[in-house]
Amino acid sequence: MNYSIIGFGAVGQALARAFARKNIDVTVASRRPPETLMQRARAIGPTVVPGTLQDA
């Protein structure tokens, strides 16, 4: 099963942290390119991967 979070604001980041604590892989996406989300996603954990809206 694949999980995605659309939106990487405060709520999206909180959700990503919850997934990371459970060691669950999750893709995060927003209107911005995935490269701009990479630093914040990696800061949350290795199971959080930025992607495009189409991928999510």
Secondary structure, DSSP 4 states (H G I P E B T S, - for coil): --EEEE--SHHHHHHHHHHHHTT--EEEE-SS-HHHHHHHHHHH-TTEEE--TTT-
